[in-house]
Each structure stands twice: as C-alpha cells, then as structure tokens.
Amino acid sequence: AVSALSPLSRAAMAEGPEPKRRREEEKEAEEEKAGAEAAPGTAEPFPLRSVRLRRLLRDSAREKAAFVHGRVVGASGEEADAVLILEKTPFREEQIEALLREHTGLQLQAANDIYSTYRLYPPPRLSEIKTTVVYPATEKHLQKYLRQEVHLIRETWEDYQNITLPFIQSQSFSIQWVYNILEKKAEADRIIHENPDPCDGFVLVPDFKWNQNQLEDLYLIALIQRRDVKSLRDITAEHLPLLRNILQEGKEAIAKRFGVPGSRLRIYLHYQPSYYHLHVHFTALGYEAPGSSVERAHLLEDVIDNVAQDPAHYQRRALTFALRADEPLLQKFQEAGRV
C-alpha cells in the first residue's frame, strides 16, 4: 500500500539530514549502484556477488523479507559464514508515477468483472532491495534467523532470579556497539537527539530497519546513557525521571525532525529484549514493527504508570514472553520444570 506524506512531513523529511549526512548518503547511493555494500567494521565493499547460497533460513511474507545463509571466501582463501537479510523497501510517493510509466513488463494474472490482478516488473532503478549483512556470522547468528517453533513463557520474579538472571550473567552478550554510539565512536552523525545526563539521559538514533526515506515505517531507538539497567526487570522508581525524559524529549525530537506527533507513535520496551542495555522503541503507529506484538511489547507510558503506583512493580509481577525452540534460555526453563 502507498500512503501520501503530508506537506509538513515532506518538508520535515527534506530538511532533516545535515549537509554532511546528505553527502554521505549520496556516496552510499553511488556505492550501491556499483553493487557494493560496506562490510561491518571495514572500509572494503562486501563481496556480494561471490556469496555462495547455502540455505534459506526464513522468509516473511508480512515483512517482505528473506533471511539467507551464505558462504564467502575471504582474502586468505578460507570460507566464512554470512547472513544476508533481503527486504523490499516501502514505496515512496515520488516514485509511483515513474514506476507506472517505466515498468519493463505487465502480465495479467486474473480478471473478474471490474477487478484484475497483474505482475508488474519495475525498472532496475526502482527495484531497490535493502540488504543487511552479518559477516562473519557465527552459529548464534544463523540460529537467530532460522525458522523455529515458539513457546510462551510465564516468568515469575523467582524465575527471573533463579533462571533468567543467572543465564544472562553467564552469557557473553556483546553490546560494545551500544557503547560506541553513546561515546560517539560510531554513528555520531545519525543521532537525532541527545540528553547527555549520565543518570537520566539518553541518545535517540534511527533504527537500521528504517531507511528514513518515508514515514510509514518510522523506527527509532532511545539508548540510555547509564549502563546498569539491563531490562524491564531492573526498573524502579529511581528510573522514573529517565523514562519520563525519554518519553517527552523523544516525542518532541521526532515531531521537530520528522513532523510526526506523539499521538502517531508507538513507544515501548521489549521483554525479553534482544540485547541487555535498556532501550526504548519509537515506531510509527501504523507500522507493524517486528516485536510489537502483545507478548513482547510494553508501552512506555504504561511502564511509567505501573512504577509510579508501585516502585517494585517489575520485581513483583510475572511477565510473559516468547522463546524460540533453539534458544538456550528455553532449555533452562525446561530443565527447571517451568515449561
């Protein structure tokens, strides 16, 4: 579906990035035309054409995405695993007319009365596929994107203390990339808003799921400055000023930069989170973002109200979340007889 941007939204999108950022985006566009994607942590282009397909890990009709396991031969001649996430980018209003006029093929699939269905083949310049590369990928990365059965867990506070927390502490979950953003060692030019207070401050950046070309799938992340809050389970009344700053300043920054009011945002936390450094998601209300389902997302305003009424709310109540069949944490719950 194609949604029109309001004049205010178009203006906000047009004037958002700084000149430096525009130059970088133009440079990235030229690299894409040459068929090169930058490999994480290097200045060399990722050798996409040399990837040997091993298997399709998962595909999603709803997300218009495919998750692919490939192998890449490195400079030393050794092979390494890679995960490629291929996503169809959302339609952009300014491209629709060109898409209709410049298509390379139109094939009728079915017709009935006033209704007909076609296959439309767009020109190459309008066939963009967002490609996210994880390279070199570990077995954990492969398992993360592999299609799995899902189990619902009801975690009590005792379960958290006896099962979940020891599991988190025993794992080597790297969040150095978060610290790099907070310390401006990486992605400094992508920061939309910053509150530098070491206790109640945060940084707001676009999520990589969003290419910032349209507002329909707007997605930003607020990363807190302090490093001692892992998840929803750690939140107490002490953190209310921080959460209120994120809520208020985050909405104001998004309205100022992108012209989207707070009433059109879904603002929430995940439990379980994908990484254990407290962060808050800001997505367009009409966008069905991954992880926004009822068994994982907790609205920030509800969290604030819960803690304001009971400072130990998240140390008392049971929390529900889903775990995939291959996740080690599920095995821990099974061993404890909780599943």
C-alpha positions in Angstrom: 0.0 0.0 0.0 1.1 3.5 -0.7 0.4 6.4 1.7 0.8 10.0 0.9 3.0 12.2 3.1 1.6 15.4 4.3 3.3 18.7 3.2 4.6 19.1 6.7 6.0 15.5 6.7 7.7 16.0 3.3 9.3 19.3 4.5 10.5 17.7 7.7 12.0 14.7 5.8 13.6 17.1 3.3 15.3 19.3 5.8 16.3 16.7 8.4 19.8 15.4 7.5 22.7 17.8 7.8 24.8 18.6 4.6 27.5 16.2 5.8 25.0 13.4 6.1 23.5 14.1 2.7 26.9 13.9 1.2 27.4 10.5 2.9 24.1 9.2 1.7 24.9 10.3 -1.9 28.2 8.5 -1.6 26.4 5.4 -0.4 24.0 5.6 -3.3 26.9 5.6 -5.7 28.3 2.6 -4.0 25.0 0.7 -4.3 24.9 1.5 -8.0 28.3 -0.1 -8.3 27.0 -3.2 -6.5 29.0 -2.7 -3.3 27.7 -3.0 0.3 30.1 -2.0 3.1 31.1 -4.8 5.3 30.8 -4.0 9.0 34.0 -2.7 10.6 35.9 -2.4 7.3 36.3 0.1 4.5 36.2 -2.6 1.9 33.0 -3.4 0.0 31.3 -6.7 0.9 31.7 -9.2 -2.0 28.0 -9.8 -2.5 28.5 -11.4 -6.0 30.8 -14.0 -4.6 28.4 -15.3 -1.9 27.5 -18.9 -2.3 24.0 -19.7 -1.2 23.7 -22.4 1.4 20.1 -22.2 2.5 17.1 -20.0 3.1 16.9 -19.6 6.8 13.5 -18.0 6.9 11.2 -15.8 4.8 8.4 -13.5 5.8 5.5 -12.6 3.5 4.3 -9.9 6.0 7.7 -8.2 6.3 8.6 -8.8 2.6 11.9 -10.2 3.7 14.2 -13.2 3.3 16.9 -14.4 5.6 19.7 -16.2 3.7 22.7 -18.2 4.9 25.7 -17.9 2.5 29.4 -18.6 2.4 32.1 -16.2 1.5 35.7 -16.9 0.5 38.0 -14.5 2.3 41.3 -13.0 1.2 43.2 -15.8 2.9 41.2 -18.4 0.9 39.2 -19.6 4.0 35.4 -19.7 3.9 33.3 -17.8 6.4 29.5 -17.8 7.0 27.4 -14.8 6.3 23.7 -13.9 6.9 22.0 -11.7 4.3 18.7 -10.1 5.2 16.9 -9.0 2.0 14.0 -6.6 2.4 11.7 -4.9 -0.1 11.8 -1.3 0.8 8.5 0.6 1.2 7.1 2.5 -1.8 7.9 6.2 -2.0 5.3 8.6 -3.2 7.6 10.5 -5.6 8.5 7.2 -7.4 5.0 5.9 -8.1 4.5 7.8 -11.4 7.9 6.6 -12.7 7.0 3.1 -11.6 3.8 3.1 -13.6 5.4 4.7 -16.7 8.7 3.0 -16.8 7.8 -0.6 -15.9 9.5 -3.3 -18.0 6.6 -5.7 -18.1 3.0 -6.1 -17.1 1.4 -9.6 -17.1 -2.3 -10.3 -16.5 -2.8 -12.9 -13.8 -6.6 -12.9 -13.3 -9.6 -10.8 -14.3 -13.2 -10.8 -13.0 -15.7 -8.0 -13.7 -14.1 -4.7 -12.6 -11.2 -6.5 -10.8 -7.9 -7.6 -12.3 -4.5 -8.7 -11.0 -1.2 -8.2 -12.7 2.5 -8.9 -12.2 4.3 -5.5 -12.6 8.0 -5.6 -13.3 9.7 -2.3 -12.2 12.8 -0.8 -13.9 16.1 -1.6 -12.1 16.4 1.8 -10.5 13.1 1.3 -8.7 13.8 -2.3 -7.7 15.7 -1.5 -4.5 16.3 -4.3 -2.1 17.6 -3.3 1.3 20.4 -5.7 2.1 21.7 -6.1 5.7 24.9 -8.2 6.0 26.1 -10.1 9.1 29.7 -11.1 8.3 31.4 -13.1 9.5 28.4 -14.8 11.1 28.5 -17.2 14.0 26.3 -20.2 14.7 24.3 -18.0 17.1 23.5 -15.6 14.2 22.4 -18.5 12.0 20.2 -19.9 14.7 18.8 -16.4 15.4 17.3 -16.1 11.9 16.4 -19.8 11.4 12.6 -20.5 11.4 11.8 -22.1 14.8 8.8 -23.2 16.9 7.9 -20.6 19.5 7.0 -21.3 23.2 5.2 -18.9 25.6 6.9 -18.4 29.0 5.3 -17.0 32.1 8.2 -15.8 34.2 7.7 -15.0 37.9 10.2 -12.8 39.8 11.6 -16.0 41.3 12.1 -17.4 37.8 13.9 -14.3 36.9 16.3 -14.5 39.9 16.8 -18.3 39.6 16.8 -18.9 35.9 16.9 -15.8 33.7 19.4 -13.6 35.5 22.0 -16.3 36.0 21.6 -17.2 32.3 22.2 -13.5 31.3 25.2 -13.3 33.6 26.7 -16.5 32.2 26.5 -15.4 28.6 28.9 -13.2 26.7 26.4 -10.8 25.0 28.4 -8.1 23.4 26.9 -4.6 23.5 30.1 -2.7 22.6 28.2 -1.3 19.6 25.8 0.4 22.0 28.7 2.0 23.9 30.3 3.1 20.6 27.1 5.1 19.9 27.0 6.6 23.4 30.6 7.5 23.2 30.2 8.8 19.6 32.8 6.4 18.3 30.2 5.2 15.7 27.0 6.6 14.1 27.6 10.1 15.6 26.1 11.7 12.5 22.9 9.6 12.9 22.0 11.0 16.4 18.6 12.7 16.3 18.6 13.9 19.9 20.9 13.6 22.9 20.4 14.2 26.6 24.0 13.8 28.0 23.0 13.5 31.6 24.8 10.3 32.9 21.9 9.2 35.0 18.8 10.4 33.3 20.0 11.0 29.8 19.8 9.0 26.5 20.6 9.1 22.8 17.9 8.8 20.1 19.0 7.3 16.8 17.2 5.8 13.8 17.0 2.0 13.8 18.7 0.3 10.9 15.3 -1.2 10.0 14.3 2.3 8.8 15.9 3.8 5.7 14.5 7.3 6.5 13.0 7.7 3.0 9.4 7.6 4.2 7.5 7.9 7.5 5.2 4.9 7.2 7.8 2.6 8.8 9.5 5.2 11.0 11.6 3.4 13.6 14.0 5.0 16.2 15.7 3.7 19.3 16.5 5.5 22.6 19.6 4.2 24.3 20.1 5.2 27.9 23.4 6.7 29.0 23.7 4.7 32.2 25.0 1.1 31.9 23.5 -0.6 35.0 19.9 -1.2 33.7 19.6 -4.3 31.6 15.9 -4.6 31.1 12.4 -4.0 32.3 13.1 -6.2 35.4 15.6 -3.6 36.7 13.3 -0.6 36.5 12.2 1.0 39.8 11.0 4.5 40.9 14.7 5.6 40.7 14.4 5.4 36.9 11.2 7.4 36.5 13.0 10.7 35.6 14.9 8.8 32.9 11.8 7.2 31.5 9.9 10.5 31.5 12.8 12.2 29.7 12.8 9.6 27.0 9.0 9.8 26.6 8.8 13.6 26.5 12.1 14.5 24.7 11.8 11.6 22.3 8.3 12.7 21.1 9.5 16.4 20.8 12.6 15.4 18.8 10.6 13.3 16.4 7.9 15.9 16.0 10.6 18.6 15.3 12.7 16.5 12.9 10.1 14.4 11.1 6.8 16.2 11.7 5.2 13.1 13.4 3.2 14.0 16.6 3.3 11.8 19.7 -0.2 10.6 19.0 1.0 8.8 15.9 3.9 6.9 17.7 4.1 3.5 19.4 6.6 3.9 22.2 7.5 0.7 24.0 10.1 -1.6 25.6 10.8 -5.3 24.8 10.8 -8.1 27.3 12.8 -10.2 26.7 15.0 -7.6 24.9 17.3 -8.5 22.0 20.2 -7.0 24.0 20.6 -6.2 27.7 21.1 -2.5 27.7 17.8 -0.7 28.4 16.4 0.9 25.3 13.1 2.2 24.1 11.5 1.7 20.6 9.7 4.6 18.8 7.8 3.4 15.7 5.0 4.7 13.5 1.7 3.7 15.0 0.5 2.2 11.6 3.7 0.2 11.2 3.5 -3.4 12.4 7.1 -3.5 13.5 8.8 -6.8 14.4 8.5 -7.3 18.2 5.5 -5.0 18.6 3.1 -7.9 19.5 1.4 -8.2 22.8 3.6 -10.9 24.2 6.8 -8.8 23.9 6.0 -5.1 23.8 5.3 -3.0 26.9 4.1 0.6 26.3 6.4 3.1 27.9 3.6 5.2 29.4 2.1 2.0 31.0 5.5 1.2 32.5 5.8 4.7 33.9 2.3 4.4 35.5 3.0 1.0 36.9 6.2 2.0 38.6 4.7 5.3 39.8 2.0 3.3 41.6 4.3 0.5 42.8 8.0 1.2 42.7 8.7 -2.6 42.8 6.1 -3.5 40.2 8.5 -5.2 37.9 10.1 -7.1 40.8 6.7 -8.4 41.9 4.7 -9.4 38.8 5.0 -12.2 36.4 6.0 -11.3 32.8 5.1 -13.2 29.7 7.3 -13.6 26.7 8.0 -15.9 23.8 11.1 -18.0 23.2 12.1 -19.9 20.1 12.7 -23.7 20.4 16.5 -23.4 19.9 17.1 -20.6 22.5 19.2 -21.7 25.4 17.0 -19.8 27.9 14.1 -22.0 26.9 16.2 -25.1 27.8 16.9 -23.5 31.2 13.2 -23.1 31.8 12.6 -26.7 30.7 15.3 -28.1 32.9 13.6 -26.2 35.9 10.3 -27.7 35.0 8.7 -24.4 34.2 7.7 -25.3 30.6 
